[in-house]
Amino acid sequence: PLKWLQKHAMGQSLCGGCFSGLASSSIAPPAHSGQQLTQLPPAKEAEELEQRSRSAVPSKPQVESTPAEATKVAEAAGPGDPLTWKAGQQGVLDITPEGFGSDLLLLWEVPRGAAADKVPSPSDGARVTINLEVVDLTSQQALLHQQSLQLSPATGDPTLPEELELAIPYLKQGGKVQVLCRQFGELGPLPQELPWSQLSTSIGKPLLLKIELLLAQDLCIATIEAAERLDYAKSRKEAGGRFFKRERFQAALERYSLAAEMLGHTDDIKNSSLNLEAKSVRSQCELNAAMCLLKMEKWREAEAVCSAFLRQNPDSEKALFRRAKALLAQGDGARAQVDLRKVLETNPGNAEAKLLLQQARREGRGTERERKVYAKMLG
């Protein structure tokens, strides 16, 4: 989802290449597209087939395992007691979001062989069906066991535990993951609906989520129609707005960036009104992404996104104002003043721009005094 943002951070503008680079990736269709869920082979049948194939092969004499083979066996056995997991240990990933320290949420994917690495994860917003087991690691008691649980993640609404929401993008079709939550509920409020309300007494406790992906709604972007691509981008923009209202700025940024990337190429949208709408949605997402970066205090990235937008829209009041905020936060009051004066030329009644311009002037004068003192010290 952040390909678009990375291009902007390097000073590149959006182009058709952004879209063509996604041709091999998978994007979920909008909820109303009618795309059918694909049934995955049951894990039990796969195991039986593997056992039958093994029994048909003559047994080989036992040989001493090499260090590499011993490592593979250890990985298959897992990284041990979940409470002792550390990021980077035998494939354990730290998926704790920014702003929460580290090691609050650790994920380990149950090994399935080298071919599993090529299996795509569910696309953003795709409906999924999972098996879920939740275990209290203190008492070793199973708190929740749900079969064929149907979910709609990444909507922006607080309908799932944050820990589960963050783990779903790492699932693979037919695969299993285990997620250690050192302090369950620390990342956000628990939904009050069933079955999540059953976990309300476990807030703050160490829990282990065991998740198996059974079904995933998916659609390859190479086959998606232009109008559907616009619908999908709009759904990601709306999800970004809901995440933003909940102050989940990283999640909002990812959705705005994905929507902008989806609409980086609009030549195939032949309907003139839809084409204009697509360009408008893309512009809104780019500006919203800049706002997310400001909220996250990523000043340089926010400046880069605004600068890329201004190359195409040099008189954009919002882009000028947001770049001025990013510049001022980096101590560049002089350039911030230039942007703010342009804002006030277009809209003399912009009270926020007037206040920010006064601040930029004060900081600019302070910076100049500091330079003079430093010059005297050197002299």
C-alpha positions in Angstrom: 0.0 0.0 0.0 2.9 2.4 0.5 4.5 2.1 -3.0 2.8 5.4 -3.9 4.2 7.1 -0.8 7.7 5.8 -1.4 7.7 7.3 -4.9 6.6 10.6 -3.5 9.2 10.5 -0.8 11.9 10.1 -3.5 10.4 13.1 -5.4 8.8 11.2 -8.2 5.3 12.0 -9.5 2.5 9.6 -10.1 2.4 8.0 -13.6 1.2 5.0 -15.4 4.2 3.1 -14.2 2.7 3.1 -10.7 -0.3 1.2 -12.0 1.6 -1.2 -14.2 3.8 -2.1 -11.3 0.8 -3.5 -9.5 -0.3 -5.7 -12.4 1.0 -8.8 -10.7 -0.4 -8.0 -7.3 -3.8 -9.0 -5.9 -6.4 -6.4 -5.0 -9.7 -7.2 -3.3 -12.9 -6.1 -5.1 -15.4 -3.8 -3.4 -17.9 -5.5 -1.2 -20.7 -5.2 -3.9 -18.6 -6.7 -6.7 -20.1 -10.1 -6.3 -16.7 -11.8 -6.4 -17.0 -15.4 -5.1 -15.0 -16.8 -2.3 -12.6 -19.5 -3.3 -12.6 -22.7 -1.3 -9.2 -23.8 -0.2 -8.2 -27.5 0.0 -9.0 -28.7 3.6 -5.8 -29.1 5.6 -6.8 -32.7 6.7 -7.1 -33.9 3.1 -3.7 -32.4 2.3 -2.2 -34.2 5.2 -3.7 -37.6 4.2 -2.4 -37.1 0.7 1.0 -36.4 2.0 1.0 -39.5 4.2 -0.2 -41.7 1.4 2.6 -40.4 -0.9 5.2 -41.0 1.8 4.0 -44.6 2.4 4.5 -45.3 -1.3 8.2 -44.3 -1.2 10.7 -46.9 0.1 12.2 -45.9 3.4 15.7 -44.6 3.4 18.5 -45.6 5.8 18.9 -43.2 8.7 21.7 -40.7 8.3 23.1 -38.1 10.7 21.4 -34.7 10.0 23.5 -31.7 8.9 23.4 -28.4 10.8 21.1 -26.9 8.1 18.7 -29.8 8.4 18.7 -29.5 12.1 17.8 -25.8 11.8 14.8 -26.7 9.5 13.6 -29.3 12.1 13.9 -26.6 14.9 11.9 -24.1 12.8 9.2 -26.6 12.1 8.9 -27.3 15.8 8.3 -23.6 16.5 10.1 -21.0 18.6 9.2 -22.5 21.9 7.1 -20.9 24.7 5.4 -17.9 23.2 6.1 -15.8 26.3 9.8 -16.2 25.5 9.5 -15.1 21.8 11.7 -12.3 20.5 11.4 -10.6 17.2 13.8 -12.2 14.6 13.9 -15.5 16.5 13.0 -18.3 14.1 10.8 -16.3 11.9 9.0 -14.3 14.7 7.8 -10.9 13.5 7.1 -7.8 15.5 3.9 -6.4 14.1 3.3 -3.8 16.9 2.1 -0.6 15.3 4.1 2.6 15.7 3.5 4.5 18.9 3.2 1.4 21.1 6.8 0.6 21.8 7.8 -2.9 20.6 7.2 -6.6 21.3 3.5 -6.1 22.3 2.4 -8.1 19.3 4.5 -10.9 17.8 3.5 -13.2 15.0 4.9 -16.5 13.9 3.8 -18.3 10.7 3.6 -22.1 11.0 6.1 -23.4 8.3 4.5 -24.9 5.2 7.5 -25.3 2.9 9.2 -23.0 0.3 6.2 -22.9 -2.0 4.1 -21.2 0.7 6.2 -18.0 0.3 4.6 -17.5 -3.2 1.0 -17.6 -1.9 -0.5 -14.2 -1.7 -2.0 -12.7 1.5 -5.6 -11.4 1.5 -5.9 -8.1 -0.2 -6.8 -5.0 1.8 -10.5 -5.1 2.6 -11.0 -8.6 1.4 -13.6 -10.7 3.3 -12.1 -13.7 4.9 -13.2 -16.8 6.7 -10.9 -18.2 9.5 -10.6 -20.7 12.3 -9.7 -18.9 15.5 -8.6 -20.2 18.9 -7.6 -17.9 21.7 -5.5 -19.3 24.6 -4.8 -17.6 28.0 -1.0 -18.2 28.4 -1.2 -17.8 32.1 -3.7 -20.5 32.8 -3.2 -22.4 29.5 -7.0 -22.4 29.1 -8.8 -22.0 25.7 -11.0 -18.9 26.0 -12.5 -18.9 22.5 -12.7 -21.4 19.7 -14.5 -20.3 16.6 -14.8 -22.4 13.4 -15.5 -20.7 10.0 -15.6 -17.2 11.4 -16.5 -14.8 8.6 -14.9 -11.3 8.9 -14.7 -8.1 7.0 -11.4 -6.5 8.1 -9.8 -3.1 7.2 -13.1 -1.3 7.1 -11.9 1.4 9.5 -14.7 0.5 12.0 -13.8 -1.0 15.4 -15.5 -4.3 14.6 -12.5 -6.6 15.4 -9.9 -6.7 18.2 -7.0 -4.6 17.1 -4.6 -7.6 17.5 -6.6 -9.7 15.0 -7.0 -6.8 12.6 -3.2 -6.3 12.5 -2.6 -10.1 12.0 -4.9 -10.7 9.0 -2.7 -9.1 6.4 0.0 -11.7 7.2 -2.3 -14.7 6.6 -1.7 -17.0 3.7 -4.3 -19.1 2.0 -4.4 -22.5 3.7 -1.8 -21.3 6.3 -1.7 -20.8 10.0 -0.2 -18.2 12.2 0.2 -17.7 16.0 0.1 -14.2 17.5 1.4 -13.4 20.9 -0.5 -10.5 22.6 1.6 -9.6 25.6 -1.1 -7.3 27.0 -4.4 -8.1 25.2 -6.5 -5.0 24.6 -3.5 -2.6 24.9 -3.8 -1.6 21.3 -7.4 -0.5 21.4 -10.8 -1.0 22.9 -12.4 -4.5 22.5 -15.6 -4.7 20.5 -18.6 -5.4 22.7 -20.3 -7.8 20.2 -20.1 -11.6 20.4 -17.8 -13.4 20.2 -15.3 -10.7 21.3 -17.2 -9.7 24.4 -16.2 -13.2 25.8 -12.6 -11.9 26.0 -13.5 -8.8 28.1 -12.2 -10.4 31.3 -8.8 -11.1 29.7 -7.9 -7.4 29.1 -4.2 -6.9 30.0 -3.4 -10.6 30.1 -1.0 -12.4 27.7 -3.0 -14.3 25.1 -2.1 -16.4 22.1 -4.2 -16.2 18.9 -4.1 -19.3 16.7 -5.5 -18.3 13.2 -6.0 -20.4 10.1 -7.2 -18.8 6.9 -9.9 -20.9 5.2 -11.4 -18.6 2.6 -10.3 -15.3 1.0 -12.1 -13.0 -1.3 -9.6 -11.9 -3.9 -9.3 -10.4 -7.4 -6.2 -9.8 -9.6 -5.8 -6.2 -10.6 -4.9 -7.3 -14.1 -8.5 -8.4 -14.6 -10.4 -5.7 -12.7 -12.5 -3.3 -14.8 -11.8 0.4 -14.6 -15.1 1.3 -12.9 -14.5 -1.4 -10.3 -11.0 -0.1 -9.7 -12.5 3.3 -8.9 -15.1 1.7 -6.6 -12.3 -0.2 -4.8 -10.2 3.0 -4.4 -13.2 4.9 -3.0 -13.8 2.1 -0.5 -10.2 2.3 0.6 -10.5 6.1 0.9 -13.6 5.8 3.1 -11.8 3.2 5.3 -8.9 5.6 5.6 -11.3 8.3 6.8 -12.8 6.1 9.5 -9.3 5.1 10.6 -8.3 8.8 10.7 -11.2 9.7 12.9 -10.1 7.0 15.3 -6.6 8.5 15.3 -5.2 5.3 13.6 -3.0 7.5 11.4 -0.7 4.7 10.1 -3.7 2.6 9.1 -5.3 5.6 7.5 -2.1 6.5 5.6 -1.9 2.9 4.2 -5.5 3.1 2.8 -5.1 6.6 1.3 -1.8 5.5 -0.3 -3.3 2.4 -1.7 -6.3 4.3 -3.2 -3.9 6.9 -4.7 -1.8 4.1 -6.2 -4.9 2.4 -7.7 -5.8 5.7 -9.5 -2.4 6.7 -10.5 -3.4 5.6 -14.0 -6.8 6.7 -15.2 -6.5 6.6 -19.1 -8.6 3.4 -19.2 -11.6 5.1 -17.5 -13.3 6.3 -20.7 -16.4 7.7 -19.1 -15.6 11.4 -18.7 -17.5 11.9 -15.5 -16.0 8.8 -13.9 -12.5 9.9 -15.1 -13.0 13.3 -13.4 -14.2 11.6 -10.2 -11.2 9.3 -10.3 -8.8 12.2 -10.5 -10.7 14.0 -7.7 -10.5 10.9 -5.4 -6.8 10.5 -6.1 -6.1 14.2 -5.2 -8.1 13.9 -2.0 -6.2 10.8 -1.0 -2.8 12.5 -1.7 -3.7 15.5 0.4 -5.1 13.2 3.2 -1.9 11.1 3.1 0.0 14.4 3.8 -2.3 15.1 6.7 -1.6 11.7 8.2 2.1 12.2 7.9 1.8 15.5 9.7 -0.2 13.8 12.5 2.6 11.2 12.7 5.2 14.0 12.8 6.9 12.6 9.7 7.8 16.1 8.5 10.1 15.3 5.6 7.7 12.7 4.1 4.8 15.1 4.4 6.8 17.8 2.7 7.7 15.4 -0.1 4.1 14.4 -0.7 2.9 18.0 -0.8 5.7 19.0 -3.1 4.8 16.2 -5.5 1.2 17.3 -5.4 2.1 20.9 -6.0 4.0 20.0 -9.2 0.7 19.1 -10.7 -1.5 21.6 -8.7 0.7 24.6 -8.0 -2.1 26.7 -6.5 -3.5 24.1 -4.1 -4.3 25.9 -0.8 -4.3 22.7 1.2 -1.0 21.4 -0.2 0.7 24.8 0.3 -0.6 25.1 3.9 0.4 21.5 4.8 3.8 21.9 3.3 4.3 25.1 5.3 3.5 23.2 8.5 6.0 20.5 7.6 8.7 23.1 6.7 8.1 25.0 9.9 8.4 21.9 12.0 11.8 21.3 10.3 12.9 24.8 11.2 12.7 26.2 7.7 10.6 29.3 8.5 11.8 31.2 5.4 10.3 28.6 2.9 7.2 28.2 5.1 6.6 31.9 4.8 6.7 31.7 1.0 4.0 29.0 0.9 1.8 30.8 3.5 1.9 34.1 1.5 0.7 32.2 -1.5 -2.1 30.7 0.6 -3.2 34.2 1.7 -3.0 35.6 -1.8 -5.6 33.0 -2.8 -7.6 33.2 0.4 -6.9 36.3 2.5 -9.4 35.2 5.1 -7.5 32.0 6.0 -7.1 32.5 9.8 -4.9 29.4 10.3 -2.5 30.6 7.6 -2.3 34.1 9.2 -1.4 32.6 12.6 1.1 30.2 11.1 2.7 33.0 9.1 3.2 35.0 12.3 4.9 31.9 13.9 7.1 31.5 10.9 8.2 35.1 11.0 9.0 34.8 14.8 11.0 31.6 14.3 12.7 33.1 11.2 13.9 36.1 13.3 15.0 33.8 16.1 17.0 31.7 13.6 18.7 34.8 12.2 19.7 36.0 15.7 21.2 32.6 16.4 23.2 32.8 13.2 24.6 36.2 14.1 25.6 35.0 17.6 27.3 32.0 16.1 29.1 34.2 13.5 30.5 36.4 16.3 31.6 33.3 18.2 33.5 32.1 15.2 34.9 35.6 14.6 
